[in-house]
């Protein structure tokens, strides 16, 4: 079989497959979503968040503050999904 003939047959097969895939994709109907996304409502006032802000404002001094160490431990436990540590 000649190389040019093989290349032409391959090109025809490729174009046929591409056209078929395009036709299938264009006729496919999108399925509606089951439900709208759920929005999680955050409480207006979070005491932990306020303490985190206070510790942030302390800067380097926060590393020696016992209350900041407690807040960081509670934040870490909340993030990791652990039970709250008894301080």
C-alpha positions as CSV (number, residue, x, y, z in Angstrom):
1,X,0.0,0.0,0.0
2,X,1.3,3.4,-1.0
3,X,2.2,5.9,1.8
4,X,0.1,8.7,0.3
5,X,-3.0,6.5,0.1
6,X,-2.5,5.4,3.8
7,X,-2.2,9.1,4.8
8,X,-5.4,10.0,2.9
9,X,-7.4,7.2,4.5
10,X,-6.1,8.1,7.9
11,X,-7.1,11.8,7.3
12,X,-10.6,10.7,6.2
13,X,-11.1,8.5,9.2
14,X,-9.9,11.3,11.5
15,X,-12.2,13.9,10.0
16,X,-15.1,11.4,10.2
17,X,-14.5,10.7,13.8
18,X,-14.2,14.5,14.6
19,X,-17.5,15.3,12.8
20,X,-19.3,12.5,14.6
21,X,-18.0,13.6,18.0
22,X,-19.0,17.2,17.3
23,X,-22.5,16.1,16.2
24,X,-22.9,14.0,19.4
25,X,-21.7,16.9,21.6
26,X,-24.0,19.4,20.0
27,X,-27.1,17.2,20.3
28,X,-26.4,16.3,23.9
29,X,-28.7,17.9,26.4
30,X,-27.4,19.3,29.7
31,X,-29.0,17.7,32.7
32,X,-30.5,20.2,35.2
33,X,-28.8,20.5,38.5
34,X,-30.5,18.7,41.4
35,X,-30.7,21.7,43.7
36,X,-29.2,25.1,44.0
37,X,-26.0,25.4,46.0
38,X,-26.5,25.7,49.7
39,X,-25.2,28.8,51.3
40,X,-23.8,28.5,54.8
41,X,-24.9,31.2,57.1
42,X,-22.2,32.5,59.4
43,X,-23.1,34.0,62.8
44,X,-22.8,37.8,62.9
45,X,-20.5,37.8,65.8
46,X,-17.8,35.1,66.3
47,X,-15.9,35.5,69.5
48,X,-13.0,33.4,68.3
49,X,-12.6,35.6,65.2
50,X,-12.5,38.7,67.4
51,X,-9.8,37.1,69.6
52,X,-7.8,36.1,66.5
53,X,-7.9,39.8,65.4
54,X,-6.7,40.9,68.8
55,X,-3.8,38.4,68.7
56,X,-2.9,39.6,65.2
57,X,-2.7,43.2,66.4
58,X,-0.4,42.2,69.2
59,X,2.2,41.0,66.7
60,X,5.3,39.3,68.2
61,X,3.9,39.7,71.8
62,X,1.1,37.3,71.0
63,X,3.6,34.4,71.1
64,X,3.9,35.0,74.9
65,X,0.2,35.7,75.5
66,X,-1.5,32.7,77.1
67,X,-4.9,33.7,75.7
68,X,-3.5,33.9,72.2
69,X,-2.0,30.5,72.5
70,X,-5.4,29.1,73.6
71,X,-7.1,30.9,70.7
72,X,-4.6,29.4,68.2
73,X,-5.1,25.9,69.7
74,X,-8.8,26.2,69.4
75,X,-8.6,27.5,65.8
76,X,-6.3,24.7,64.9
77,X,-8.6,22.1,66.4
78,X,-11.6,23.7,64.6
79,X,-9.8,23.6,61.3
80,X,-8.6,20.0,61.7
81,X,-12.1,18.8,62.9
82,X,-10.8,17.7,66.3
83,X,-12.7,17.9,69.6
84,X,-11.9,21.1,71.4
85,X,-8.9,20.8,73.6
86,X,-9.6,21.4,77.4
87,X,-7.7,24.5,78.4
